[in-house]
Amino acid sequence: MDTATGQANDACYLDNHLKAVVARHEAQRDVEVLGLGVGLDLSPYYRHALALDLSQPVDMAMLDEVAELLAARRR
């Protein structure tokens, strides 16, 4: 988190801003918004999200999950 933003606003300011921006773009359908978290669950922010656990070896199953996330939105 940006230090100045954190000092000037409440602790949830950036989280709430991200949720609002994503919701606005999803409602307007002007862009597709996907979340790909590396070691993080981004589902509170993105309706279409995938969390990757890189403590496990990257294998074809993991790459298939990423491809499915991207391909599902293009249909």
Order of alpha helices (4+ residues) and beta strands (2+ residues): alpha-alpha-beta-beta-alpha
